[in-house]
Amino acid sequence: MKKIVLTMSISMLAVTGLFAQKKAVTTEKYHISGKISGLKNEKVYLSTYNGKDFDVDSLVSADGAFVFQGTLKHPSIYNLYLVPKKESLRVFVQSGNIVVTASKDSISKATVKGSKAHEDWMIHRKQMDGAYALMSKGDKMYSETRKNKTPDSLAIREKASALFRAGEAYADSICKQFITTRPTSLISPFIIVSYFTRPGSENKAKEYYGYLAKNTKESFYGQEVKTFLDKAAKVDVGRMAPVFTMADSTGKAFNLASLKGKYVLVDFWASWCGPCRKENPNVVKAYNQYRDKNFEIVGVSLDDKKANWMKAIDADKLTWIHVSDLKGWQNEAAKMYAVAAVPMNFLLDKNGKIIAKNLRGEDLEKKLAELVKE
């Protein structure tokens, strides 16, 4: 079972590198001030993720009072914390004056005033509690079955999967309700970016983008959604697959067009990607069954260290064509295919047209069985 839709993290907020190079829509100022009771002559930190790394600011507060100000490229989440970092306050910062009132021992429970975006974000997070509870329960149940090898394990796993799917469906309905009832809120496009700009969610992203008001479509996150949709459309089923040239595992240049006349699976993965490594046995099985029937695989790695890439290829017994420019998330082919998460794959027909996307498990074998009649 893998979380795709609703695991919010810093990397997720950066849309896994897809939009990291995008320029800011506006440049405004932020001003965050406040008081942390119980604090004396200690450092206060403020950080935010810029798409590649963390920008960190700090100051020494004599009595708990603090003021941070600077340039705001676009509204985003900032973390206010002390060291050691036992907990932090996540604030959705927008331009203007934001006031924080907190206690040293419970910073995460601070009150925040002056940011309408933050208020809306708190409403959304509270609404999501029930969905997260269902998914967490399903996750816990599933984890326990991995240790339990009794005959009941399969039934329990199925129940866990059902709980998780119910949680996802509930979360999806919450997101839709928020966006449709608050189309002018900056959090509405932020929700789409956070949850739906990933493989398999293109239709949801398109639907929810349509509900946004003009001001939110033109906002930073609104433009992020539009960028995702425009890129996804270029590699939709029925479109010709972008052709790329990239160094293979021996250092020789490989061109995708050289495989014209074969069915080709362009498989984006990485050695550090757990779900990719778990999926590899299914891909190996399909490849061994169809490799002599006009079928080839091109594995595109989003690694940045060749040793790790080579080690994973050998360990997982991946005997097909492998390419990478070792640029990690800035892989040129990944950009062309709008890859926002891995694993992700595209099945091409003999003319290089995309005929299927994101085939998992037995779905790849079933699709190949339909295609390969000879």
N, C-alpha and C positions, 0 to 999 in steps of 0.2 A: 504494500500500500504506500503510495507516495503523495505528499502534499504538493499540489500544484497551485491551487487557487488562493489559499488564504494563510500563508505563512509570511508574516510581515517582518522584514529584517532590513538592515542598512543596505545590503547589497541589492535587495529587492527594490528599495526605494530608488536606487540608481538604475533600475530596470536592467540589471545584470549587465551593464556596460553598453547596452544598445544605444543609449542617448548621451553617453558620457561626454561626447565632443560637441554637443549642441550648445550654441551660444545663448546667453540669457536674453529673455524678452525685454526686460527693463532693468535698470539699476537704481535702487532706492536705498534708503537708510533705515537701519533698525536701532532701537534704543531699548535695552532691557535693564531694568533696575529692580531693586527689592531688598529684602532683609531676611537673613537666615538666623533665627533665634538660637542661642546657645553656641554661637560661633565667635571665637576670639583669636585674632592674629593667625588665621589659617587661609590657605589658598582656595579660591573658588575657580572652577574651570567651566568654560563654555566651548562646545565643539559641534561641528556639523560635517557631514560627509559631502565631498564635492564631486563624487563620481569616480574618483581614483583613490583618494586618501582623505584623512580627517584634517580639517582646519581647526586648530585649537588656540583659544585665547585664555588668559588667566590673570588673576590679580590677587593680592593679599588683602584680606578684609580684617580690619582691627576689631570691629564690633558686629560683624555679620552683614553690614550694608555693602552693596555692590552695584556697579554700573558697567554694562557692556554696550558698546555701540560700534557700528561699522557699516560696511556696504552690503546690501542684500541683493544678490543677483536675481533671486526669485523666492517666493514664499517657500519655506522648507522646515524640516524638523531639526531643532537644536537640542543638545543635551547639556543640562546644567548639573554639575556634580562636584564632589569633594574627593580627596585622596586620603586613605584608600577608598576606592569606588565601591561602596557597599550597595548603593542604589543611586539612581539619577532621576531627574525630572525631564521628561521629553516635552518640549514646547513647540507648537507649530507657530513659527515666527513669520509675521508679515510686517510691512513698513509701519512705522508709528511708535508710540510709547507703550511698552509692555511692562507691567508691574507684577513681580512674583513675591509672595509671602510664604515662607517655609520655616520648618524646624530642622535643626541639624540631624536629628535622628529619624526623620521621615520626609526627606526631600521630595520623594515621588508623590507625596500627598499634598503638595503645595497648592495654593490658589493662584490662578493666573488671570489677570485682567488686562484688557487692551488689545486682544487679538480675537477677532470674530472667527477667523479660520480655526484657531485653537478651540474655541467654544464648540464649533461644529464638529471638529475632530473628536472631542470628548463625547459628544452625543453619539456619534457613529461607533466609537469604541465600546461604549456602554451597550449599545444595541447589539453588538457582535458577541457579547459575553455568552449568550445562550448557545450560539452556533459553535463557538470555540469549545464550550463545555462538552458538547456532543462529540466533536472531533477528538478532543483530548481523551474522552472515555473510550472511544473506538481505538485510538492509538495505544492506550494503556492495555486494553484487552488483547490487541493484536500482539504487542510485545510479550505479554505473558504466555501466549500460545507458542511462541518460538522456543520457550524453555520447556513447554509441556508437550510431550510426545504421546499422550494418551489418544485413544480412538476418537475422543470428543474434540480434538484440536481443530479439525476441519470445520466443524459446525460452529465453533467459537470464532474462528477466523472470519467465517461468512457473516456472523452476527456483528463482529467488529467492523467489517467492511460496510455493512448496512448502516451502522451508526455513523461512520465517517461520511458516507454519501448523503445521509440525512442532514448532517451538519453542514456540508457544502451547499446543499440545496437551500437550507434555511439561510445561510450566509448570503447566498446569491440573491434571495428574495429581499433581504435586508438592504443590500447594496442598491438594488433596483429601486426600492421604496425611497431610500435616501436621495438618490439622484433625481428621481422624478418629482419629488416634493421639494427639493432644494436645488433647482437647476442653476441658480445664480451663485451658489456657494463654491468657494475655491476648493473645498474638500471633495466636491463631486467629481471633477476630472482627476483629482489626486487618487480617489478610490479606483477609478478605471486604470490608471497607470500602475497602481500597486497590485491589483488583483487580476486584471484582464489583458494586459499587454504581454501575452506569452502564448506559445504554441497551443492551438486548440481553442483559444478564447477569442479569436478574431471576430467572430460573429457577435459575441456579447459586447466586445469593445465597440463595434460599429453601432449596435443598437443603443447602447448607453450614451455614446457620444452624441447621437441624434437627439437625446433629451436635453442636452446642455443649452443654457442660454448663450446669447452672443458674447457676453463679457467673459464667460468661463471657457468658451471655445477659443477665445483670443488670449487667454491666460497662458502662463508657462506650461502648466500641466495639460491644458486643453491642446496646445500645440504639440506636446509630447504624444498625446493620443493620436492626433492627426498624422504625425510623422510615422508612428507605428502602423497605422492603417494604410497609409500610402505605400510604405515599404512592403507590408504583408500582401497587398494587392498585386505587386509585381511578381510574387512567387506563389500565387494562388494556383489551385488546380486548374489546368487548361492553358496556363501560360507557358511560354518557352523558358526553360531553366537558364539562368545566367551562366555563361561560360567563363571559367577562370583557369589561370595557369598558376601552379604552385609547386614548390619543391617537394619531392616524395621523400620517403624515409632514407633513401640512399643519397639524397642531395640533387638528383636529376629533376629537370623540369617536367611536370606532367600537365597536360592540357585535357580538360574534360571532354572537349570535342572529339578527342581521339577514340572515344568509346561509342561514337555514333553507330547505330546498327545493333546495339545491345540494350537490354533493359538495365538500368543503372540505379542503384540506391546510393544517394549522396547522404552519408551518415555523419552528423556533427556530434562530437563527443569530446571527452578529456579524461586523462588518467586519474584526475582528482575528483571526478564526478561519480559518486556512489551509484545513483540510478543508472548511469551509463554502463558501469561495470556489471551491474546486476542484469541489465538487458543484453549484454554481449553474448551470453550463451544462446539466446534465442536467435540472434543474428547469425552466429556461427552455424547453427543448425540449418537455417534457411539457406545460407551460402553453400554449405556442403551438399545440400539437396539439389540446388539449381545452378551451381557454378558452371556445369558443363552443358547448360541449356540456354545459352545466350544471355546470361545474367552476370553482372559484375557489381562490386561494391567499391565506393571510394570513401574511405574514412577520413574526415577532416577534423584534425585535433585542435582544440583550443588550449593546448598546453603552451607554456613558455620556456620549458626546460626539456631539451631533447632526451636526456637520460631517463626522465620519468615517462615520457612518451614511449620510448623504445621498450622500457621495462614492462609497461602495461600491454603493449602489443604482444610481447612474448608470453607474458603470464596468462593472457586471455586467449592465446592461440588464434590471433586474428590474421588470417593468411591472405587478405585481399590488398588492394592498393591503399596506401596511406600517404596523406599529404599534410603539411602544416607550414606556416610561416613563423611559428613560435612567437606570435604576438599576443597570445592569450585571447582575451575578449575583443581585442582589436584585429582579430583575424580577418583578412580582406574578404575571403569567401563568405564568412559568417555575416559580414556587413551586407554583402550582396544578397544574401538569402534572408535578411532580417531575423537572424537567429537571436532570440532574447533569452533562451534557456536551453540547456542540454539535459538529456539527449533530445535530438530533433533530427528527422530525416525526411528526404524527398525521393519519391520513386519516379524515375523518368522512363518514358517509352523509347522506342528505337530511334525516334527523331529528336529526342531531347526535350520533349514536352512533359511537364509535371502532370502525373496522373493520380498521385496519392501523396498524402503527407502524414508524418507522425505515426507510422505503422508500428505497433508494439506487439510483443508476444506472438501468438499464433496468427495475428492479422497479416503479418508480412508473408508468411507461408501461404495463407489462403489467397491473398492477392496474386502472388506469383503463380499459384496453381491455376487461377483464372486466365492468366496471361500466357503462360507457357504451355501450349497445347502439343507442340511437336515432341 
